[in-house]
């Protein structure tokens, strides 16, 4: 640090005139830069820095001096070298003054024991520390902070700055990766910022995941927090809309024709199956025929017999025998050869009823006919005697006593068929031949179930 030594040996030496009045000595006139102190009865220095407004212009700082003042740079300070003046002549010999940047001023003591450097006498003639920082007589740079110490001062950089040469330069804390996510430098400090979906932790540096669900995320049904975000989920039977937040119903019925046996009905968040009249749900999707004859849901009279069919029932007369036939049981009519008109007719007619589903796969065995009486040496043949004009059926004889009625063409209901299945019995030994008929009524349901 360059020291500028200015030696003022006689800038304005005080000159005193004396007058003796009644053996009392007083100084009534002082030189320029001094004034008379009536209490102490001597001349004292005038502090021009206090009495002259704007004594120094611009960036210059005013420093008081015995008998005058100096305008010096703000970074300069004063070191005073005191020569103790004679008694009662405080300003007789002005001290030598050295100007040095960064030094501490020393105020001359008023007595024979001057204070140490950085201290001054107070009104009680005690040495007290000079607060160079408060009096703005320090040499700290504008970017530095002045810290008063006993007998001096220190210049330090504010927090967040570092000393480079004689200037305090901002520390870019972001280079040290103090922040978990993003760092924003600012003069003397820094701030941490977090990515979307996070918030600053208590240490103001780490980032903590935000639970958007707990904060009211706009999910219509269910919200699931994820790291840095959240996802919306819908209940079963719903799917997310394009906005990713609201839920819309899934039309399950539009996805498949096999969800329900008969008909699918879409519902909010689900679907249900319904069955046509005459059916009931078995479980959730299968339609099962209702047997009205067993449940008593039919309207047949006592003279009628209830026959269950797919999707409903039929009421048929209990006695369908016509002359010359005689009813021998609920469904069997007999024509004895001894009665007139029975010679060329089948010995018996048996009535049977059955129901099959629509669109049944073919060929399909649907009914078995079997002889009830077996005669030694006789053999039986089976054929369709009537009711098969379109060739919808055929007979497959399995052995001498039984045959199977086979569905030859697929049928769509509802429709009814009455087919006469005849069994002819021949005994060559006894030259005997007879026949019997099974009159089969076939009800084809309206549905394939």
C-alpha positions in Angstrom: 0.0 0.0 0.0 1.4 3.3 -1.1 1.9 5.7 1.7 1.7 9.4 1.0 3.6 11.4 3.5 2.6 14.9 3.9 4.6 16.8 6.4 2.9 19.9 7.5 5.4 21.9 9.4 3.8 25.2 9.6 0.5 25.3 7.7 -0.9 27.9 9.9 1.0 28.3 13.1 -1.1 29.8 15.9 -0.1 33.3 17.0 -1.1 34.5 20.4 -1.3 38.2 21.6 -1.3 38.8 25.3 -2.8 41.5 27.4 -2.3 41.9 31.0 -5.3 43.2 32.9 -5.3 43.1 36.7 -2.6 40.2 36.5 -5.0 38.1 34.5 -3.7 36.6 31.3 -6.1 35.8 28.5 -5.9 35.0 24.8 -8.4 37.2 23.1 -7.5 36.7 19.5 -6.6 33.4 17.7 -5.2 32.8 14.3 -7.2 31.5 11.3 -8.5 28.0 11.9 -8.8 28.5 15.6 -11.3 30.0 18.0 -11.2 31.1 21.6 -12.3 28.6 24.3 -13.7 30.7 27.2 -14.0 27.7 29.5 -10.5 26.5 29.0 -9.2 30.1 28.3 -7.2 29.1 25.2 -7.5 28.8 21.5 -8.9 25.5 20.1 -9.0 24.1 16.6 -12.1 24.6 14.5 -13.5 21.4 12.9 -14.2 22.8 9.4 -15.5 19.4 8.3 -18.4 20.0 10.7 -18.9 23.7 10.3 -18.4 24.1 6.5 -21.3 22.5 4.5 -19.9 20.6 1.5 -16.3 21.2 2.4 -15.1 18.5 0.0 -16.8 17.8 -3.3 -17.4 14.7 -5.3 -16.0 11.5 -3.9 -13.4 13.3 -1.7 -13.7 13.0 2.0 -13.0 15.8 4.5 -10.4 15.2 7.2 -10.0 17.9 9.9 -6.5 19.2 10.6 -5.1 21.6 13.1 -5.8 25.0 11.7 -7.5 23.7 8.5 -8.8 20.6 6.8 -7.8 18.2 4.0 -9.9 16.7 1.1 -8.7 13.2 0.5 -9.9 10.0 -1.2 -12.3 8.0 0.8 -9.8 5.1 0.9 -7.3 7.3 2.7 -6.9 7.5 6.5 -4.8 9.7 8.7 -1.9 8.7 11.0 -1.0 11.5 13.4 2.4 11.9 15.0 1.8 14.1 18.1 4.2 16.5 19.6 2.7 17.5 23.0 2.1 21.2 23.0 3.1 23.4 25.9 0.7 23.8 28.8 -2.3 25.9 27.9 -1.1 26.1 24.3 -2.9 23.2 22.7 -2.4 24.3 19.2 1.0 25.9 19.5 2.8 23.3 17.5 0.7 21.4 15.0 1.6 17.7 14.6 3.1 16.1 11.6 0.5 14.2 9.6 1.0 11.1 7.5 -1.7 9.9 5.1 -1.9 6.1 4.4 -4.6 4.1 2.7 -5.9 1.3 5.0 -4.3 2.7 8.2 -6.1 3.7 11.4 -6.3 7.2 12.6 -4.9 8.2 15.9 -6.3 11.2 17.6 -3.8 13.2 19.6 -4.4 13.2 23.3 -5.1 16.3 25.1 -2.7 15.6 27.9 0.7 14.2 28.5 -0.4 10.5 28.0 -1.9 10.2 24.5 -4.2 7.3 23.7 -3.0 4.3 21.7 -3.6 4.2 18.0 -7.3 3.6 17.3 -8.5 5.2 20.6 -9.6 8.7 21.6 -10.3 10.6 24.8 -13.8 11.0 25.8 -15.3 13.7 28.0 -14.1 11.8 31.1 -10.6 11.9 29.8 -10.7 8.1 29.2 -9.4 6.3 26.1 -12.2 4.7 24.2 -12.2 2.8 20.9 -12.9 4.7 17.8 -15.6 3.0 15.7 -14.0 3.6 12.3 -17.0 1.9 10.6 -19.6 4.1 12.1 -17.6 7.3 11.5 -16.9 6.1 7.9 -13.2 6.7 8.3 -12.2 3.2 7.2 -10.5 2.1 4.0 -12.8 -0.8 3.0 -13.9 -1.0 -0.6 -17.5 -0.3 -1.4 -18.0 -4.0 -2.0 -16.6 -4.9 1.4 -18.1 -4.7 4.9 -16.4 -2.9 7.7 -16.1 -4.7 11.0 -15.0 -2.6 14.0 -12.3 -4.0 16.3 -10.6 -2.8 19.4 -8.2 -0.1 18.2 -8.9 -0.7 14.5 -11.2 -2.3 12.0 -11.3 -5.2 9.5 -12.6 -5.4 6.0 -14.4 -8.5 5.0 -16.6 -9.7 2.2 -20.3 -10.2 2.8 -21.6 -13.7 2.9 -21.8 -15.2 -0.5 -18.8 -13.2 -1.8 -15.1 -13.9 -2.0 -12.1 -11.6 -2.1 -10.4 -11.3 -5.5 -7.6 -8.8 -5.3 -9.2 -5.9 -3.5 -12.8 -6.5 -4.6 -15.5 -8.8 -3.3 -16.8 -11.0 -6.1 -20.1 -12.9 -5.9 -19.6 -16.7 -5.3 -21.6 -18.8 -7.8 -22.8 -21.4 -5.4 -24.5 -23.3 -8.2 -21.0 -24.6 -9.3 -20.9 -26.5 -6.0 -24.1 -28.4 -6.7 -25.8 -27.5 -3.5 -29.2 -28.0 -5.0 -30.7 -31.4 -5.8 -32.5 -30.2 -9.0 -32.0 -26.7 -10.2 -29.9 -23.8 -8.8 -30.4 -20.1 -9.5 -27.5 -17.9 -8.5 -28.2 -14.4 -7.1 -25.8 -11.7 -5.8 -24.5 -13.0 -2.5 -26.8 -16.0 -2.4 -28.6 -18.6 -4.4 -32.0 -20.3 -4.5 -32.9 -23.9 -5.3 -35.8 -24.9 -7.5 -37.4 -28.2 -8.1 -38.7 -29.9 -11.2 -42.5 -30.1 -11.6 -44.0 -32.6 -9.2 -41.5 -31.8 -6.4 -41.3 -29.2 -3.7 -38.4 -27.9 -1.7 -37.6 -29.8 1.5 -37.0 -28.2 4.8 -33.3 -27.7 4.1 -34.3 -25.6 1.0 -32.0 -27.7 -1.1 -33.4 -31.2 -1.5 -36.5 -31.9 -3.5 -39.4 -33.9 -2.1 -42.0 -35.6 -4.2 -45.4 -33.9 -4.1 -48.4 -36.1 -3.4 -50.8 -34.6 -5.9 -53.5 -37.0 -4.9 -53.5 -35.6 -1.3 -53.5 -32.1 -2.8 -56.7 -32.7 -4.8 -55.5 -33.9 -8.2 -58.4 -33.7 -10.6 -59.0 -37.5 -11.0 -62.7 -38.4 -11.3 -62.5 -41.8 -9.6 -59.1 -43.0 -8.3 -55.8 -41.2 -8.0 -52.4 -42.9 -7.6 -49.4 -40.9 -6.7 -46.2 -41.6 -8.6 -42.7 -40.2 -8.4 -42.9 -36.6 -9.7 -46.4 -37.0 -10.9 -49.7 -38.9 -10.6 -52.0 -41.1 -12.6 -55.7 -41.4 -12.7 -57.4 -44.8 -12.7 -61.0 -45.8 -13.3 -63.1 -48.4 -11.6 -63.9 -51.7 -13.4 -66.2 -51.1 -16.3 -64.8 -47.6 -17.0 -61.9 -46.3 -19.0 -60.0 -43.0 -19.0 -61.1 -40.3 -21.3 -58.6 -38.6 -23.6 -57.9 -35.9 -20.9 -56.5 -38.6 -18.6 -58.7 -37.5 -15.7 -62.3 -38.2 -16.3 -63.8 -41.7 -16.7 -66.2 -43.0 -19.3 -68.3 -46.1 -19.3 -67.1 -49.1 -21.3 -69.8 -50.6 -23.5 -68.9 -54.2 -22.9 -71.8 -55.3 -25.2 -70.1 -53.8 -28.2 -66.9 -55.8 -27.7 -68.4 -59.3 -28.2 -71.5 -61.1 -29.2 -70.7 -64.0 -26.8 -71.0 -62.2 -23.5 -74.6 -63.2 -23.1 -76.6 -66.3 -24.2 -79.4 -64.1 -25.5 -79.1 -60.3 -25.1 -76.5 -58.0 -23.5 -77.6 -54.8 -21.8 -74.9 -52.2 -21.1 -75.0 -50.5 -17.7 -72.9 -47.8 -16.0 -69.6 -49.6 -15.2 -71.0 -53.0 -16.1 -73.4 -55.0 -18.2 -76.1 -57.6 -17.6 -77.7 -60.4 -19.6 -81.4 -60.9 -20.1 -83.3 -63.9 -21.4 -86.4 -64.1 -23.6 -89.8 -65.1 -22.3 -89.9 -68.7 -21.1 -86.2 -68.6 -20.0 -84.4 -67.7 -16.9 -80.8 -66.8 -16.1 -78.5 -69.6 -15.0 -75.7 -67.7 -13.3 -75.0 -64.4 -15.1 -75.1 -65.1 -18.8 -76.6 -68.5 -19.5 -80.3 -68.7 -20.4 -82.1 -71.9 -19.2 -85.6 -73.0 -20.3 -88.3 -72.7 -17.7 -90.3 -75.9 -17.3 -93.8 -74.4 -16.8 -95.3 -77.8 -16.5 -93.3 -78.5 -13.4 -93.5 -75.0 -11.9 -97.3 -74.8 -12.5 -97.0 -71.7 -14.6 -99.1 -73.2 -17.4 -102.8 -72.7 -18.2 -103.7 -76.3 -19.2 -107.1 -77.7 -18.1 -107.7 -81.0 -16.4 -108.6 -82.5 -19.8 -105.3 -81.4 -21.2 -101.8 -82.5 -20.7 -99.0 -79.9 -20.3 -96.0 -80.5 -22.5 -92.9 -78.4 -22.0 -91.1 -76.9 -25.0 -88.1 -74.6 -25.3 -89.4 -71.1 -24.3 -92.9 -72.2 -23.4 -95.4 -75.0 -23.1 -98.2 -76.8 -25.1 -101.5 -78.0 -23.9 -102.6 -81.2 -25.7 -105.7 -83.4 -25.2 -105.2 -86.3 -22.9 -107.2 -88.5 -25.2 -106.4 -88.2 -28.9 -107.8 -91.6 -29.9 -110.1 -91.5 -32.8 -112.5 -94.3 -34.0 -111.9 -97.2 -34.3 -109.1 -96.7 -31.8 -109.6 -97.0 -28.1 -107.4 -95.3 -25.5 -105.7 -97.8 -23.2 -103.3 -95.3 -21.5 -102.6 -91.6 -21.4 -100.8 -91.6 -24.7 -101.6 -95.0 -26.3 -104.5 -95.9 -28.6 -105.2 -99.5 -29.8 -107.3 -100.9 -32.7 -108.0 -104.6 -32.2 -108.3 -106.6 -35.4 -111.6 -108.0 -34.2 -113.2 -104.6 -34.4 -114.7 -103.4 -37.7 -112.3 -101.1 -39.6 -109.1 -102.2 -37.9 -107.9 -104.8 -40.3 -105.8 -102.4 -42.4 -104.7 -100.1 -39.7 -101.7 -100.1 -37.3 -102.4 -102.1 -34.2 -101.5 -99.2 -32.0 -100.7 -95.5 -32.1 -98.4 -94.0 -29.4 -98.2 -90.2 -28.9 -94.9 -88.6 -28.0 -93.8 -85.0 -27.7 -90.3 -83.4 -27.8 -88.7 -80.1 -28.2 -85.4 -79.2 -29.9 -83.4 -76.0 -30.1 -83.2 -73.9 -33.2 -80.2 -74.1 -35.5 -79.2 -77.5 -34.2 -76.1 -78.9 -35.9 -76.8 -81.8 -38.3 -76.8 -84.7 -38.7 -78.1 -85.1 -35.2 -79.8 -88.0 -33.4 -82.9 -86.7 -31.8 -85.2 -89.6 -30.9 -84.9 -93.3 -30.4 -87.8 -95.8 -31.2 -87.8 -99.3 -29.7 -90.0 -102.3 -29.8 -91.8 -103.2 -26.6 -92.6 -106.8 -27.5 -90.3 -109.3 -28.9 -91.5 -112.5 -30.7 -89.4 -115.5 -31.5 -88.5 -115.7 -35.2 -89.9 -112.2 -35.9 -88.0 -109.3 -37.3 -88.8 -105.6 -37.2 -88.2 -102.8 -39.7 -88.6 -99.1 -39.1 -89.5 -96.2 -41.4 -91.0 -92.8 -41.6 -94.6 -93.3 -42.6 -95.7 -89.6 -42.7 -94.7 -86.1 -41.9 -91.3 -86.0 -43.8 -92.4 -84.6 -47.1 -89.3 -82.3 -47.3 -86.8 -84.9 -46.3 -85.9 -83.2 -43.0 -85.4 -86.5 -41.2 -84.3 -90.1 -41.8 -84.3 -93.4 -39.9 -81.1 -95.2 -38.9 -81.9 -98.7 -37.7 -79.5 -99.9 -35.1 -80.7 -103.5 -34.6 -83.8 -105.7 -34.8 -85.6 -103.9 -32.0 -84.6 -100.2 -32.2 -83.9 -97.4 -34.6 -82.8 -93.7 -34.4 -84.6 -90.7 -35.9 -81.9 -88.4 -37.3 -82.3 -84.7 -38.1 -81.0 -84.3 -41.6 -81.3 -80.5 -42.1 -80.8 -77.6 -39.8 -84.0 -76.0 -38.7 -84.9 -72.5 -37.5 -87.8 -72.1 -35.1 -90.3 -71.6 -34.0 -92.1 -74.4 -36.0 -93.7 -77.7 -35.3 -93.4 -81.1 -37.0 -95.7 -84.2 -36.6 -93.9 -87.3 -37.8 -95.3 -90.9 -37.9 -92.6 -93.5 -37.2 -93.8 -97.0 -38.1 -92.4 -100.3 -36.9 -93.4 -103.3 -39.0 -93.2 -106.7 -37.4 -92.9 -109.8 -39.7 -92.9 -113.5 -38.6 -92.4 -115.7 -41.6 -92.9 -118.9 -39.7 -96.3 -117.9 -38.6 -97.0 -115.8 -41.7 -97.8 -113.0 -39.3 -97.4 -109.2 -40.0 -98.4 -106.2 -37.9 -97.4 -102.6 -37.5 -97.5 -99.9 -34.8 -97.0 -96.2 -35.1 -95.3 -93.7 -32.9 -96.7 -90.2 -33.7 -94.0 -87.8 -32.7 -94.7 -84.1 -32.4 -91.4 -82.1 -32.6 -91.4 -78.5 -31.4 -88.5 -76.4 -32.7 -87.7 -73.5 -30.4 -87.1 -70.0 -31.4 -83.5 -69.8 -30.1 -80.4 -71.9 -30.3 -80.6 -72.6 -26.5 
